[in-house]
Amino acid sequence: MNSIFEGQLRVLDLSMGWAGPLVGQMFVEMGAEVIKVEDTHHFDWWRGSLSVAPPEMQPIERAAVFNTANRGKRGVTLDLASARGIEILNWLIEVSDILIENFSPGVMERLGLAYETASAINQRLIMISMPSFGLDGPECNARGYGNTVEAMAGVTGLTGYHDGDGQRYTLSNALGDPVAGLHGVFALMVAIRERERSGRGQLIELAQVESLIPFVAEAILDFQFTEKLPAARGNRHREHAPHGIYRCAGDDNWIALACETDEQWHGLARALGIDDGRFATAPSRKANEEALDAEVSRAIAALSADDCVARIRDAGVLVAPVNSAPAVMADPQIQSREYFVAIERAVVGTHLYPGAVARIPNTPLRADAPAPLLGEHNRQVFAELLGMTNDQITELERSGVIGSTPREHRPAK
């Protein structure tokens, strides 16, 4: 069966970390040719650090996060601090459809790769820029990271235990990355469709912080109407009770439970052997939530996680085990759908990786190719796309413009 793009779309991926590389990886799944461009002096920081192991262990090829977010890409290196490296990148831009970058604002301009320059080379080029906070505004030049993006978007401001001391917590440390990545894929698909009509590319700006703000829309609306800051709820819900994470019998076994209606509560009460008139209606359960949680916790603590989940599901109540990472991989539901795929990659061997989420029968997504080693496809890409000879590529290696082994970083001139 054919893929969506069937090799008819070429993407240059200059991005690092998760947000930008996820965009590239999803285009790989759809059948696009994605070329990851790195620098032997300043490669993707998600590869890891050279300091964690001796060079012979190839530490930068062992990072599970990099190997997951860059599957199926062709990897090349270019010294972007050199005029020759920029010249070759411009040649790649000339034969590409999309360019992805998530550098801090100003970096592309300093490299001579602003969109105006790139579009003069290739007017059909679609470029997506994914800065943390935007390309303009008073804080546009601030560098961003997962937890700082969450904090500025208001996500961190909503975390905290209902009975705590007001301390806030990072929700995930990187929630903004995959959310921005998914928004980026959507935006690029729209731009591709528009290019079919107009024949021209365009610049897409996607501020990662703005992609997260809808996650706190409820709190923003509440404040607009009440002028009150929302109180920390922890695992509780503003309306439903019981609602939260409860500990089962055994070592570190937990379930997540959500009871939304009186009918569900009566089924849950029968399943757990709770008979207390204080909890008969939703308002009374919220009014007596401390006592309710104590009773539910007591009943659940006497049951194994499997028994507890089975009883509560049979009662028609929303419940699931709180799975550890190994438990996710062993979960019968996940296994039955063959979500995880085995991929063999040089240096690290064969491991299971997340598969493509969407099932598209006529143009299936593919997520079963390994991430590239540093500079793995230099000769292949430069020969096939740019028509370079072996001697020319060897000279680029000799002069340090390209390479397949990391070098000490040196600042751009």
N, C-alpha and C positions, 0 to 999 in steps of 0.2 A: 504493500500500500504506500501511497505517496504521503509525504509530510506536507505541512501547510505551505512552506516556502520552497521546499525541494531544491535547496542550494541556490535559489534565485535572488537571495538577499545577502549582502555582505555587511558585517558589523565590525567596526573597530572599537575595542573595549580598552580604554585607557584608565579605567576606574580601579579602585582598591577597596579592600574591606568587604562589605556585604551588599549595601544598597545598589551600587552600580553593577558589580559583578552578578548579582541576582538577575538584573535585567538581561545581561548578556546570556546567562545560563538558560533563561526561559526562551530566548530566541533560538538557542541551540536546540532546545526541545521541539521547537516548531520547524526545525529543518534549515535554519539560516546558517551560513558560514560565519563564525565569530572568531576574530583574531584578537587575542589578548596581547597588548603591547606593554612591556615592562622595561625597566632599565636595570642593568646589572649593578649599577651603583645605588639604585633606589627602587627595588622591586616591591610588589604588593606586600604590604606589612602583614596581611593575614597569612602569608607563608610562614611567619614566625621569625625568630631571631637566630643569627649565626652563633650567638653566644651560648646557646643552650646545649650544644653538643660539639664534639670535634668535627672538622670539615669532612672527614671520611664517612661520617654517618649521614651526610646530606640533610641536615636538620630542617632546611627550608622546604624540603619536599615531603615532610611528614605531618604537616598541619591538616587535621581532619576538616576544619572549617574551610580552608582554602580549597582542598581537594573536592569538597562538596559543591561550593558555589561557583566553581570554574570548570565543571565537567563538560567535556565535548569541545572545548575551545582549542584553537591552534595557538601556540604560544611563541611569540618572537620577542627579541630584545632590541632596543635602540637607545643609544646614549643621547638623551634629549638635551644635554648640556652642550652638545656639539652641533655645529652647523650642518655637518653631514647627516647626523641622526635626524634633525628636523627636516632636511631635504627629503630623506627617504620616507619619513612619515607623511610628508605632503604628497608623495607619489601614491602612498597607500590611500590617502584621503581621496585622491583623484579616481580611484577604482572602487570606492566603497559607497554604501547607501546610508549608513548610520554611524555616528561617532558618540560614544558614551564617555562622560568624564564626571568625576565627583571631587575634583581638587578644590582647595579653598579659592574664593574669588580672587582674581588677578593672576593666578598661576598660568592659565592658558594664554593670557595676554602677554605675560613675560616670556613665554615660550614662542611667541609669534604665532599662536594658534587660535586667536580669537575667531568667533564665528564669521565675522566679515571677511577675514583672510581665508578661512576654509571654504566659505561659499563662493569666493572668487575662483578658487581652484575647481570646485565641483558644485554647480548651482543646484544639483539635485540632492546634495547632502543634507540629511536631517541630523542635527546635533542636539543631544540632551545634556544639560548641565544640572548637576544635583548637589548644590551647596547645602550646608546644614541650615542656614538661616536666610538664604536668598542672595541675589546678586546686587541688591541695593538696600538702602535703609541704614540706620545708624549702627547696627550691629552686624552688617553683612561681612565684615572682615574677621569676625570672631571665628576661631576654629571650633568645630563641633565634634562631639563623640556621642555614643549611644545614650549615656545617662544625662548628658547636658541637653540633648535634644528633647528627651522625655520631660526633663524639668521645665524647659522653656515652654513646651506645649501644654503644660498644666497637668500632665499625667501624674507626676510625682506628688503634686499638691493634693491629690485625692487619695493617696495611699496612707494607711495608718490603721491601728487597731481601735475599735470602738471604745475600749476601756483603757487605752494606752495613755502615754504622756504627751501626745501630740507629735512624736517623732515621725518623720516621713521616710519612705523607703523607695529605692529604685525598683520599679516593677519588673523589668526584664534585662536592663542594661543595653538593650539593642532593639527595642520594639520599633523604633522609627525606621530602621534599615529595611526590613522586609516590607513594611507598609509603603515606604517610598518606592521600593523596587517594583511593587505591583502597580502603583500609580504610574511609574515610569513606563512600564510595558503598555499600559492602556494608552498613555499619551502618544507613544511612538506608533502604535497601531492606527490611531486617529491621523497622525501626521503622514503616515504611509498612504492612507486612503486619500488625504487631501492632495498629496503629490501626484496621485493618479489623475486628479482633475486638473491641477495647475501646471504640473511638470517641474515644480520647484520644491526644494527643501525648505526647512525653517529651523529656527532655534527654539528649543523647548527649555524653559527654566522651571525646575521643580525644587522648591525649598522643602527639605525634609521635615522641618518643624511644622509646616503648614499641613502636611499630609496626616499629622497626628492629632491636630486640634479637634477634628470631629469626634475623637474618642472621648472628649470631655464636654460634648455638646450639652448633655443633660445638666451638668453643673453650671455651665455658662447661662443657660436659659433660666435655671433656678435663681441665679443671682440677679438676672435682669428683672425678674418678677418680684422677688422677695427682698433683694439687697442684703441677703444673708449668705455667708460662706457656708458651703456644705460641710457637715460634720463627717469625720472619719467613721467608716462603717466596718472596716476590716473585711471579713467574709460575709457579713450580713447584707440583706437587701433592704431597700427603703420601704417596701410594702410587704414582702412575703416572709413568712416564718413558719417552721424552721428553714434556715438557709445558711449553709456554711460547710466547713470541713470538720469531720468528726472522726475520732480515733477508735479503731476496732481492737479486738483482742490480738495479742501477739506483738512482735517487735516492729514498730514503725509502720503499722498498717492503717490506712486512712481511707475514708470515702468522701465524695462530694455529694451533697444532698440539696435539692431545691423543691420546696412544697409550695405550690402556687394557689391552690383552691381549698375550700373546706372539705370537698369530697376527697381530695388527695390526703388531707390531714387525717380524716377518719380512717382511710385505708392504712396510712402509716402508723397511726395509733394502735390499730388492731395488730399489725405486723410486729410492732415492738412491745405490745402489752402495756400501753400507757392509757390510763383512764383518769382524766382530770378535767373537770368542768371549766377550769380557767382557760383552757385552750380550745374551746368549742368553735369560736369564730375567728376570722382573720384579725379584727381589731383587738380582740382579747389576747390573741397569741402575741401580737406586737407589744401590747401593754405589759405582758408577763414574759417577755422574751428571755430574761435571765433565767427564770425558773424553767421555762420551756427548754432552753438549751441544756440545762443541767439534767433534765429528765431524759431527753433524747441522747445525750452523751452517755448517761449511765446505762441505758438499754443497749446502745450500740457497742459499748466497751466490752460487753459480755459475749459478743458474736465475732466469728471470724469474718474477714472482709468478703470472702466468697459467699458465705451464708447470708451476710447482711445485704449485699447487693441483690442476691436472688430474692430474698423476702420482700425487699422494698420495691423492686421492679414488678414483682407479682402483684403488689398492692397498687400498681399504677402510678407510682411516684418517680420523679426524675432522680436518678442516682447513677454514679459511676465510681469505680475504684480510682484512687489517686495513684497512678502508675509511676514507678521509677523508669528511668531510661531502659534498663533491661526488660522490664515488664511490658513496655510499649512494644518492643521487638518481639516478645513472646506472646503478645495478646492474640487469641484465636481469631478475632475479627480482622485484625490487621494482617495476620498471616494468611488467612483464607483469601484475601484480596491481592496477595503477592505484591504489596506496596513497596517493600524494600527490594532493591536489586543488587546483585553481586557484581562488583566491578573490579577488575584486576588493573593495578597501576604500578608502574616501575617504582622501586624503592620500598613501597609500603606493602605490596602484595594485594591479595583479594580481600575486600571488605564489603559490608552491606551499606548502601547509601539510600537516602530517600528517593522514591521514584516520582514520576510525574503525577500530579494530583488529578488533573482533569482527564476524563476518559473520552476521547474523540475517535470513534471507530473508523471513519473514512480517511482521516488524516491524523493518525496517532502521534502523540508526543513521544519523544525519545529521551531518556535520561540515563543511558547505560554506557556512556563513553567516559574515559578517565580525564581528569584535569591534566593540562600540559606541564611537563617539567620546564624549568626556567630556560627559555630560548630553544625549546625542543624542536620547533618547526621553522627555525630561521632559514635554513637552506631551501626547504620545500616552498615556503611562502614567497621568499624573495626571487626564487627562480621561476615559479609558476605565475605569480601575479605581476612581477616587475621585469621579468626577462633577464635577470642577472646571470652571469656565467659563474662557474665554480671559482675561477680565479678572482672575480670581483668580490664574491662572498668571502673568500679566504682573506682578501685584503681588508675587508671590513672587520673580520675577526682579529687580524693582526694589529690593526690600528685601534682596537677597543671600541669601535662604534657598535658592534654587536658582540654577543658572547653567550655562553651557557653556564658560566660559573659566576657566583657573586663576587663583587669587588668592593673595596672600601669606598664608602660614599664620599664624593667631593662636590662642593656646591657649584651651581651653574655660574658661569662667568657672565 
